[in-house]
Structures are given as C-alpha cells and as structure tokens.
Amino acid sequence: MFDVIIPTYNSVPEFLKEAIDSVLNQTYQDFQIYICDGTPHDSPIQIEQTLAHYDDERIHLLKQTGVGPSNARNEAVRVGNNPYVALLDSDDVWVERKLEYVAWFIQENNPVMMWSAVKLRWTGDITDYRTGFLEDWNTIALEHRWFRIYWLPLATSSIVFRRGELEKIGLWNENLFLGEDTELNVRMIKSYSESCFQINRYMGYYRKHENQTTLNESHFNENLRNGLNPNDRPQLFKTTFEKLKQESIAALSLHDFPK
C-alpha cells in the first residue's frame, strides 16, 4: 500500500539505521522502502556498508543520478508503484503504529495528502516541543490553507501523499533545496484543499543535528554550486502576497457596478 521514500546524502549511519528500523518495526507491514542515495563515491561513509546487515527484500537502494533532495525523492517515487507515498528523512523516525493508523485514516477519509505533529529530538534527547502542526487548521478557510503553510512548514517525515495526485501536480521542484518540500506542499494544498488532512496525533520524531542540510554549510554550498536555489521564504511571501492582491483586484473588477 505504501512506498516509503528516504533520500540520503552522507547520512549518519546510526541515524539512517534508526529511520529504516522505525519502518521495519511498523505494526502495518504492507510497504516498500526506496532509499535514493546521492553520497559521493569518495565519501568515507558509503550506504552499502550501513545497509550490509539488512536482509529484507522490501528495501531498495537506488544510486541517485541527479543532484539535490528534490531529485532524490522524485527518482525514488518514479521507481515505486504503490498507491500511497510516505516520506521519511534519513535522520527522522516514525512511531511504530504510524502506518497502521494512516491506513485506517485513508479508508475512512480517502485523502490526497495527510500529515501529523512530530516531536523534536536533539542529539538523542526528546523534548515536548511540537512542530509541523497548525492548532487552528480546521477553522482556516479552505482557500487560505495553502498560504498558512508558508509560515508553519509541515514536518516532511510525517507526510503521506496519494500517488496519482502527487504525480499529477509535478512532484518536487528539482531546482530547489531548502524549502523544496514546502513549495510542493503549497501546490498540493492549493489544488486539493478539501482532501488535505491534518492528523491530531504525534506520529514521529524530527531530529536536529549539526550534519543536517539546514545547518551544514559545506552541503549548502555544494547545492549552490550544482545550480540549485534555496527557497527564499521572505521573498516568496512578498511575491505571493502581491499576486494575491492583484488577483483580488482583478476579481473585484469583474463585479463593478454599472455607472
């Protein structure tokens, strides 16, 4: 039922193992795992060593042919064929009943996209800090929901997409890194707002550490050298807000009263 997508790049072996184990230990077992690895060949840590002890035919290792996290996710999605795509970053983990609950939720609600709250984990310690969750989500007008996601990004590792709509919307923008997930989420929610659901549960842990892309300067610069761009949220807000103003003015002009 699920294709679990895990992009990796110089991933910390112990973190990646924890991520994979959190999938293999799920109470719901109908899944395939696609790990798309972009680690350079000269890196001292190679993913084949990390995965050497795993013997599960549902784990598929792909060597990334492009660059960047968007390309890694896209390449993995295109190899799989299950009806739902579940995202998991290589340094995050799921609670063991996540897929069981999501499978039930799908049967009850037929969502195009769904996500949940996660707890923050920093260097092994779990805090009570909740992230990726909008407290007032159900009271936000459908036409405004996509705009809210700009300012409270969802936890990528909590998100599950229905494959058909994910492919239809165009997958991840391969010209972006940092915020590429939010850019896609906005497109999805903007197009399918009535079928995008927030689940009021903790269903995973988001890990912050010094090697992650948002904190790793060398990885950041390498993405820039490869021609990728970070998603500039302040500029994105400015241009989006201006576009909304222009759309509102245009809509009002259609209803001008005759003089």
N, C-alpha and C positions, 0 to 999 in steps of 0.2 A: 504493500500500500504506500510506503514512504521511500523516497530516495533521500538519504541523509548526505548533505553536501558539506565537505570540510576542506577549505582551501588552506594550504600550508606554504610557509616560506621561512626557512631557517627556524622552524618551530622548536621550542624547548621540548626535548623528548619526553620528560616526565609529564609535562602539561598535555602533550598530544595523546599520550597513553591514557591519561585520565579522561580526556574527551572521548576517545574511542571506547573505553571501558564503560562510560556512562551510557553509551548507546547499546553496547552488547548486553548490558545488565538490565535493559528495559523489560518491564513485565509484558509488553506487547512486542512481538518478535517479527512482525511482517515488514521487513525493511532491507534495503541495500545501502551500503556505505561507499561513497565515492570521494576519495581523497585526491585532490589535484595539487601536485607539489611543484612549486617553482623554484626550489632551492638550487643555487648554482652548483655546478659539478665540482668546483674546487672548495666547497664548504666543508669544514671539518666534521659537520654533523650531517649525515645522509639518512633520509627517511627509511631506506631499506633496512638499516640497522635498527631503527626504532621499532619497525613492524616485524622484525625477524621471528619473534616468538608467537605471533598470532597465526592461528590456523582456522580461519573462518572464511568460507568461500563467498560470504556476503561483503567482504572487504575488498574493494577495487582500488588499486593505486594507479593514478594517471600522472604522467610527466607533462607538466604544463608546456605548451608550445608557444604561448604568448607571454605577456607580462601583466602584472597587476592583479589585485584581488577580484576585480570585476571579471576579467578574462578567465581567471581560475574557476570562479563559480559558474560562468557560462559554459566552459568546456565540460565541467562535471555534469551540469544539467543536461547537456545535449547527449551525453552517453547513457544516462538513465532513461527509464520509461515508466516508472510508477506514477500514479495519478496525483500524488502529493509530494512536494519538495520541502524538506525540513532543513533549516540552516543551523550549522554549528561551527563556530570558530574553533581553531585548534587549541586555544587556551581556555575555553569555557567548558562547562559540564551541565548535563541535564539531571533532574531528579528522576528516579527510576520508573515512575508511573506517568511520565510526560506523554509518551506516545499512546498509552492506553487511554488517557483522558482525552487527548486530541482526537483519537479515532472515534470515541463516543461523541465528542462535540461535532465532528464532521457529519456523523449520521443524523444528529438532531438538527443541525443548522445549515448544512451544505455551504460552508463559507468559501470564498475565493482566497481570503487571507485571514490569518489569525495570529495573535501574539499574546504574551503574558508578561507579568512582572518577573524580575530576577533580583537576586541579592548580589551585592558587591563582595568580591573576595580579593584581598590584597595580601600578597606573599603568604598565602596559606591561611590567613585569618578571615573568618566570615563575619561581616558586620550586619547590622539590621537595616542598612541603607537600601532602600528600594529604588530601582531605576527602570526606565523603559515603560512607564505606566502613567496614564493620564487619569487622575482621580475623577474628573468630570466628563469622561469620554461620552457617556450615554446621554448627556444633556447638550452636547455640542451639535449644532445644526449639521446635517449631512454635507451640505455644500461647503462648510468651513473646516471639516475634519482634516482634510489633507494639509491645510495651512498650518494647523497646530503641530503637525509632526516635524516641521522645520525647527521648532523651538524646544521640543522634547523628543529627541531621536529615540526610536524604539531599540530594544536590545536585539541585535541581529540574531543571536543564537536562540531566541525564543520564537522566531517567526516561522510559520508554515504557509506555503502557497499552494493553490491548486495549479497543477502544471499547465493546463490549457490556457488559462488567463495569463500566467506568468510568461509563457512563450508568446502569446498574442501581444502583450504590452512591450515586448522587445528585450527582456532580460536586463542585465546590468550594463550601464554605460561604460564601455571599456576605455574611454578617455579620462576617466576619473579615478582617484583614490582618495581616501578620507572623505566620508560623506557620500560615497557612491551608493551605499545601502539606503540612506535617507532619500536620495534622489529617486531611486526606484520605488521606495515605499510611498512617496508622494504621488508618483504616477499611478500606482495601483489604487490608492485610496481615492484619488481624484476620479478615477474611471469606474470604480466599483464600490463606492462608499457604503451602499446598503448591505454589501456582502463581506465587509471587513469587520472583524470582531476582536475585541479585547477580552481576554480571559482573566478573570479576577482571582488569580492564583499565582503563587511562586512556583515556577517550573524549571528553574535553573540558577546557575551562578556565573556571574560575569567577573572575569579575573583581570585585575590591573597589575601590570608588571613592567619593568624597565625595558624589556625587549619588544613590547608591542608596537605596532606601526605608529600609533599616535605619539609615542614617547621616544622612538628610536630615530635619531637624526640621520644616521647613515642610510637606513632604509627609506626614509623620507626623501633624501637627496637622490637616491638611486631611482626612485619612481619619477622624480622630476627629470632626470637625465634620459629616462626612457620615453619622455614626451607626455607623461600623464599629468593631470592637474588636480590639485585638492579642491574639494567643493567649498567655495568661499561662502559661508552661510550669511554673513552680513550683507555682502553684495547680492546674494541670492534673494534675501529678504527685500532689499531695496528694489531690485528689478521686478520681483513678483508683486510687490505692493503697488508699484507703478502700473503694472499690467492690469491688476485688479481695478485700479482707479479708471483706467482707460476703458475697460470692459463695462464698468458701471455707467460711465458717461455715454458710451455707445448704446447701452440698453435703455437708458432714460430717453435718449433722442428718438427712439422708436415709438415712444408714447407721448411725444409732445402734443399738447392741446392745439387745435387749430386756432389761428389768430382771428 
